[in-house]
């Protein structure tokens, strides 16, 4: 395995990490934005009010997207181990 293939493998792994993690983080970002707008409108500034819905939404997204995430990771692992000499 030369340096070019190692660099390409690392690039593919980083792209997979971004692809798998982005939906859950996106859900957390959207929920945090909605809660912060709601807090600004009602002038309630409680820390737990912003944390609990964000965690709950991210956990729900993780449970819903878990089969897709696992399939992508397994596919990458098969490609990686299949390309070994």
DSSP file (Angstrom, degrees, kcal/mol; ACC not computed):
  #  RESIDUE AA STRUCTURE BP1 BP2  ACC     N-H-->O    O-->H-N    N-H-->O    O-->H-N    TCO  KAPPA ALPHA  PHI   PSI    X-CA   Y-CA   Z-CA
    1    1 A X              0   0    0      0, 0.0     2,-0.1     0, 0.0    83,-0.0   0.000 360.0 360.0 360.0 121.5    0.0    0.0    0.0
    2    2 A X     >  -     0   0    0      1,-0.1     4,-1.9     4,-0.0     5,-0.2  -0.298 360.0 -96.0 -94.0-179.9    1.6    3.2   -1.1
    3    3 A X  H  > S+     0   0    0      1,-0.2     4,-2.3     2,-0.2     5,-0.2   0.833 119.5  55.8 -68.0 -33.5    1.1    6.8    0.1
    4    4 A X  H  > S+     0   0    0      2,-0.2     4,-2.3     1,-0.2    -1,-0.2   0.927 110.0  44.0 -67.2 -44.7   -1.5    7.7   -2.6
    5    5 A X  H  > S+     0   0    0      2,-0.2     4,-2.3     1,-0.2    -1,-0.2   0.863 113.4  52.0 -69.7 -34.1   -3.8    4.8   -1.7
    6    6 A X  H  X S+     0   0    0     -4,-1.9     4,-2.2     2,-0.2    -2,-0.2   0.911 111.3  46.9 -65.9 -42.1   -3.4    5.5    2.0
    7    7 A X  H  X S+     0   0    0     -4,-2.3     4,-2.2     2,-0.2    -2,-0.2   0.890 112.3  50.1 -65.8 -40.1   -4.3    9.1    1.5
    8    8 A X  H  X S+     0   0    0     -4,-2.3     4,-2.3     2,-0.2    -2,-0.2   0.893 110.3  50.1 -66.3 -39.0   -7.3    8.2   -0.7
    9    9 A X  H  X S+     0   0    0     -4,-2.3     4,-2.2     2,-0.2    -2,-0.2   0.898 110.9  49.0 -65.0 -41.3   -8.5    5.8    2.0
   10   10 A X  H  X S+     0   0    0     -4,-2.2     4,-2.2     2,-0.2    -2,-0.2   0.882 110.7  51.3 -65.5 -38.1   -8.2    8.4    4.7
   11   11 A X  H  X S+     0   0    0     -4,-2.2     4,-2.2     2,-0.2    -2,-0.2   0.916 110.5  48.1 -65.0 -43.1  -10.1   10.9    2.5
   12   12 A X  H  X S+     0   0    0     -4,-2.3     4,-2.1     2,-0.2    -2,-0.2   0.882 111.0  51.3 -64.3 -38.5  -12.9    8.3    1.9
   13   13 A X  H  X S+     0   0    0     -4,-2.2     4,-2.2     2,-0.2    -2,-0.2   0.908 110.7  47.8 -66.3 -41.4  -13.1    7.6    5.7
   14   14 A X  H  X S+     0   0    0     -4,-2.2     4,-2.2     2,-0.2    -2,-0.2   0.891 110.9  51.2 -66.3 -39.1  -13.3   11.3    6.5
   15   15 A X  H  X S+     0   0    0     -4,-2.2     4,-2.4     1,-0.2    -1,-0.2   0.885 110.0  50.3 -64.6 -37.8  -16.0   11.8    3.9
   16   16 A X  H  X S+     0   0    0     -4,-2.1     4,-2.6     2,-0.2     5,-0.3   0.897 108.3  52.0 -66.6 -40.5  -18.0    8.9    5.4
   17   17 A X  H  X S+     0   0    0     -4,-2.2     4,-2.2     1,-0.2     5,-0.2   0.921 112.7  45.5 -61.4 -43.8  -17.7   10.3    8.9
   18   18 A X  H  X S+     0   0    0     -4,-2.2     4,-1.8     2,-0.2    -2,-0.2   0.902 113.8  49.2 -65.6 -41.2  -19.1   13.6    7.6
   19   19 A X  H  X S+     0   0    0     -4,-2.4     4,-0.6     1,-0.2    -2,-0.2   0.888 115.8  42.2 -66.3 -40.1  -21.8   11.9    5.6
   20   20 A X  H  < S+     0   0    0     -4,-2.6     4,-0.5     1,-0.2    -2,-0.2   0.858 120.0  41.9 -77.0 -35.8  -22.9    9.7    8.6
   21   21 A X  H  X S+     0   0    0     -4,-2.2     4,-2.1    -5,-0.3     5,-0.2   0.736  96.8  76.8 -84.4 -22.9  -22.7   12.4   11.2
   22   22 A X  H  X S+     0   0    0     -4,-1.8     4,-2.6     1,-0.2     5,-0.2   0.872  89.5  52.9 -61.9 -42.5  -24.3   15.3    9.3
   23   23 A X  H  X S+     0   0    0     -4,-0.6     4,-2.1     2,-0.2    -1,-0.2   0.919 112.1  45.1 -62.1 -41.5  -27.9   14.3    9.5
   24   24 A X  H  > S+     0   0    0     -4,-0.5     4,-2.0     2,-0.2    -1,-0.2   0.920 115.9  46.5 -67.9 -42.9  -27.9   14.0   13.3
   25   25 A X  H  X S+     0   0    0     -4,-2.1     4,-2.2     1,-0.2    -1,-0.2   0.860 110.3  54.5 -66.8 -34.4  -26.0   17.2   13.8
   26   26 A X  H  X S+     0   0    0     -4,-2.6     4,-2.5    -5,-0.2    -2,-0.2   0.900 107.0  50.0 -64.9 -41.0  -28.3   18.9   11.3
   27   27 A X  H  X S+     0   0    0     -4,-2.1     4,-2.5     1,-0.2     5,-0.2   0.923 111.1  49.7 -62.5 -43.5  -31.3   17.9   13.4
   28   28 A X  H  X S+     0   0    0     -4,-2.0     4,-2.3     1,-0.2    -2,-0.2   0.883 110.8  50.1 -62.3 -38.7  -29.7   19.2   16.5
   29   29 A X  H  X S+     0   0    0     -4,-2.2     4,-2.1     2,-0.2    -2,-0.2   0.918 111.6  47.1 -66.0 -44.1  -28.9   22.5   14.8
   30   30 A X  H  X S+     0   0    0     -4,-2.5     4,-2.4     2,-0.2    -2,-0.2   0.920 113.9  47.1 -65.7 -44.0  -32.5   23.0   13.5
   31   31 A X  H  X S+     0   0    0     -4,-2.5     4,-2.7     1,-0.2     5,-0.2   0.911 111.9  50.7 -65.2 -41.4  -34.0   22.1   16.9
   32   32 A X  H  X S+     0   0    0     -4,-2.3     4,-2.3    -5,-0.2    -1,-0.2   0.890 110.7  49.8 -63.0 -38.3  -31.5   24.4   18.7
   33   33 A X  H  X S+     0   0    0     -4,-2.1     4,-2.1     2,-0.2    -2,-0.2   0.919 112.1  46.7 -65.9 -44.0  -32.4   27.2   16.3
   34   34 A X  H  X S+     0   0    0     -4,-2.4     4,-2.3     2,-0.2    -2,-0.2   0.918 114.1  47.9 -64.2 -43.5  -36.2   26.8   16.8
   35   35 A X  H  X S+     0   0    0     -4,-2.7     4,-2.7     1,-0.2    -2,-0.2   0.893 110.9  50.9 -66.5 -38.9  -35.8   26.6   20.6
   36   36 A X  H  X S+     0   0    0     -4,-2.3     4,-2.3     2,-0.2    -1,-0.2   0.882 110.6  48.8 -67.8 -36.0  -33.6   29.7   20.7
   37   37 A X  H  X S+     0   0    0     -4,-2.1     4,-2.1     2,-0.2    -2,-0.2   0.911 112.6  49.0 -65.9 -41.3  -36.1   31.7   18.6
   38   38 A X  H  X S+     0   0    0     -4,-2.3     4,-2.1     2,-0.2     6,-0.2   0.900 111.6  49.2 -63.6 -41.1  -38.9   30.5   20.9
   39   39 A X  H  X>S+     0   0    0     -4,-2.7     4,-1.5     1,-0.2     5,-1.0   0.891 111.0  49.7 -65.7 -39.4  -36.8   31.5   24.0
   40   40 A X  H  <5S+     0   0    0     -4,-2.3    -1,-0.2     1,-0.2    -2,-0.2   0.872 112.1  48.4 -67.4 -35.5  -36.1   34.9   22.5
   41   41 A X  H  <5S+     0   0    0     -4,-2.1    -2,-0.2     1,-0.2    -1,-0.2   0.874 122.2  32.8 -72.6 -36.5  -39.8   35.4   21.7
   42   42 A X  H  <5S-     0   0    0     -4,-2.1    -2,-0.2    -5,-0.2    -1,-0.2   0.528 101.7-128.9 -97.0  -6.6  -40.9   34.4   25.2
   43   43 A X  T  <5 +     0   0    0     -4,-1.5     2,-0.6     1,-0.2    -3,-0.2   0.807  58.6 143.3  58.5  34.6  -37.9   35.8   27.1
   44   44 A X      < -     0   0    0     -5,-1.0    -1,-0.2    -6,-0.2     2,-0.2  -0.923  25.4-179.3 -99.1 119.9  -37.4   32.5   28.9
   45   45 A X        +     0   0    0     -2,-0.6     2,-0.4    -3,-0.1     3,-0.1  -0.473  21.4 146.1-121.7  61.3  -33.6   31.8   29.2
   46   46 A X     >  -     0   0    0     -2,-0.2     4,-0.8     1,-0.1     3,-0.3  -0.834  43.2-144.9 -97.1 132.8  -33.4   28.5   31.0
   47   47 A X  H >> S+     0   0    0     -2,-0.4     4,-1.5     1,-0.2     3,-0.6   0.872  98.6  53.4 -66.6 -37.8  -30.4   26.3   29.9
   48   48 A X  H 3> S+     0   0    0      1,-0.2     4,-2.2     2,-0.2     5,-0.3   0.794  98.4  65.4 -70.5 -25.2  -32.3   23.0   30.3
   49   49 A X  H 3> S+     0   0    0     -3,-0.3     4,-0.5     1,-0.2    -1,-0.2   0.838 109.7  37.5 -64.8 -31.3  -35.1   24.3   28.0
   50   50 A X  H <X S+     0   0    0     -4,-0.8     4,-0.8    -3,-0.6    -1,-0.2   0.767 118.3  49.4 -89.0 -26.1  -32.6   24.4   25.1
   51   51 A X  H  X S+     0   0    0     -4,-1.5     4,-2.4     2,-0.1     5,-0.2   0.922 104.2  53.4 -81.2 -45.2  -30.7   21.3   26.0
   52   52 A X  H  X S+     0   0    0     -4,-2.2     4,-2.5     1,-0.2     5,-0.2   0.919 109.9  44.9 -63.9 -48.2  -33.4   18.7   26.6
   53   53 A X  H  X S+     0   0    0     -4,-0.5     4,-2.6    -5,-0.3    -1,-0.2   0.888 113.7  52.0 -63.9 -35.0  -35.3   19.1   23.2
   54   54 A X  H  X S+     0   0    0     -4,-0.8     4,-2.3     2,-0.2    -2,-0.2   0.933 112.2  44.4 -65.3 -45.4  -32.0   19.1   21.3
   55   55 A X  H  X S+     0   0    0     -4,-2.4     4,-2.4     2,-0.2     5,-0.2   0.918 114.4  49.9 -64.6 -42.8  -30.8   15.9   22.9
   56   56 A X  H  X S+     0   0    0     -4,-2.5     4,-2.3    -5,-0.2    -2,-0.2   0.915 112.5  46.7 -63.3 -43.0  -34.2   14.2   22.5
   57   57 A X  H  X S+     0   0    0     -4,-2.6     4,-2.5    -5,-0.2    -1,-0.2   0.891 112.7  49.5 -66.7 -39.1  -34.4   15.2   18.8
   58   58 A X  H  X S+     0   0    0     -4,-2.3     4,-2.2     2,-0.2    -2,-0.2   0.886 111.4  48.9 -68.6 -38.0  -30.8   14.0   18.2
   59   59 A X  H  X S+     0   0    0     -4,-2.4     4,-2.3     2,-0.2    -2,-0.2   0.907 111.7  49.4 -66.3 -40.6  -31.5   10.7   19.9
   60   60 A X  H  X S+     0   0    0     -4,-2.3     4,-2.4     2,-0.2    -2,-0.2   0.921 112.0  48.2 -63.0 -43.8  -34.7   10.2   17.9
   61   61 A X  H  X S+     0   0    0     -4,-2.5     4,-2.6     1,-0.2    -2,-0.2   0.885 110.6  52.5 -63.3 -37.8  -32.8   11.0   14.6
   62   62 A X  H  X S+     0   0    0     -4,-2.2     4,-0.9     2,-0.2    -2,-0.2   0.907 110.6  46.6 -64.5 -41.8  -30.0    8.6   15.6
   63   63 A X  H  < S+     0   0    0     -4,-2.3     4,-0.4     2,-0.2     3,-0.3   0.909 115.6  45.7 -66.8 -41.7  -32.6    5.8   16.2
   64   64 A X  H  < S+     0   0    0     -4,-2.4     3,-0.3     1,-0.2     4,-0.3   0.898 119.8  39.3 -68.7 -40.1  -34.3    6.5   12.9
   65   65 A X  H  X S+     0   0    0     -4,-2.6     4,-2.5    -5,-0.2    -1,-0.2   0.471  86.9  98.7 -91.4  -2.1  -31.2    6.8   10.9
   66   66 A X  H  X S+     0   0    0     -4,-0.9     4,-2.7    -3,-0.3     5,-0.3   0.884  80.3  51.6 -57.7 -43.8  -29.2    3.9   12.5
   67   67 A X  H  > S+     0   0    0     -4,-0.4     4,-2.1    -3,-0.3    -1,-0.2   0.916 112.8  46.4 -60.6 -39.8  -29.9    1.3    9.8
   68   68 A X  H  > S+     0   0    0     -4,-0.3     4,-2.1    -3,-0.2    -1,-0.2   0.914 113.1  49.5 -65.9 -42.2  -28.8    3.6    7.1
   69   69 A X  H  X S+     0   0    0     -4,-2.5     4,-2.2     1,-0.2    -2,-0.2   0.927 111.9  47.6 -62.6 -45.9  -25.6    4.6    9.1
   70   70 A X  H  X S+     0   0    0     -4,-2.7     4,-2.7     1,-0.2     5,-0.2   0.898 110.1  53.0 -64.3 -40.0  -24.7    1.0    9.8
   71   71 A X  H  X S+     0   0    0     -4,-2.1     4,-2.3    -5,-0.3    -1,-0.2   0.912 110.1  47.8 -61.9 -42.1  -25.2    0.0    6.1
   72   72 A X  H  X S+     0   0    0     -4,-2.1     4,-2.1     2,-0.2    -1,-0.2   0.907 113.6  46.9 -65.1 -41.3  -22.9    2.8    4.9
   73   73 A X  H  X S+     0   0    0     -4,-2.2     4,-2.3     2,-0.2    -2,-0.2   0.905 113.2  48.2 -69.0 -41.3  -20.2    1.9    7.5
   74   74 A X  H  X S+     0   0    0     -4,-2.7     4,-2.5     2,-0.2    -2,-0.2   0.903 110.4  52.4 -64.9 -40.8  -20.4   -1.8    6.6
   75   75 A X  H  X S+     0   0    0     -4,-2.3     4,-2.2    -5,-0.2    -2,-0.2   0.911 110.3  48.2 -60.6 -42.6  -20.2   -1.0    2.9
   76   76 A X  H  X S+     0   0    0     -4,-2.1     4,-2.5     2,-0.2    -2,-0.2   0.910 111.1  50.9 -64.3 -41.8  -17.1    1.0    3.5
   77   77 A X  H  X S+     0   0    0     -4,-2.3     4,-2.8     2,-0.2     5,-0.3   0.895 109.9  49.4 -63.3 -40.3  -15.5   -1.8    5.6
   78   78 A X  H  X S+     0   0    0     -4,-2.5     4,-2.1     2,-0.2    -1,-0.2   0.913 112.3  47.8 -65.4 -41.3  -16.2   -4.3    2.9
   79   79 A X  H  X S+     0   0    0     -4,-2.2     4,-1.2    -5,-0.2    -2,-0.2   0.914 113.5  48.7 -63.7 -41.3  -14.7   -2.1    0.2
   80   80 A X  H  < S+     0   0    0     -4,-2.5     3,-0.4     1,-0.2     4,-0.3   0.945 117.0  39.2 -65.3 -49.3  -11.7   -1.5    2.4
   81   81 A X  H >< S+     0   0    0     -4,-2.8     3,-0.6     1,-0.2    -1,-0.2   0.772 112.9  57.8 -75.1 -23.9  -11.0   -5.1    3.3
   82   82 A X  H 3< S+     0   0    0     -4,-2.1    -1,-0.2    -5,-0.3    -2,-0.2   0.742 102.3  54.9 -73.4 -23.2  -11.9   -6.2   -0.3
   83   83 A X  T 3< S+     0   0    0     -4,-1.2    -1,-0.2    -3,-0.4    -2,-0.2   0.484  81.7 111.5 -90.4  -2.3   -9.2   -4.0   -1.8
   84   84 A X    <         0   0    0     -3,-0.6    -3,-0.0    -4,-0.3    -4,-0.0  -0.468 360.0 360.0 -69.7 142.2   -6.4   -5.5    0.4
   85   85 A X              0   0    0     -2,-0.1    -1,-0.1     0, 0.0    -3,-0.0   0.493 360.0 360.0 -72.6 360.0   -3.9   -7.5   -1.6
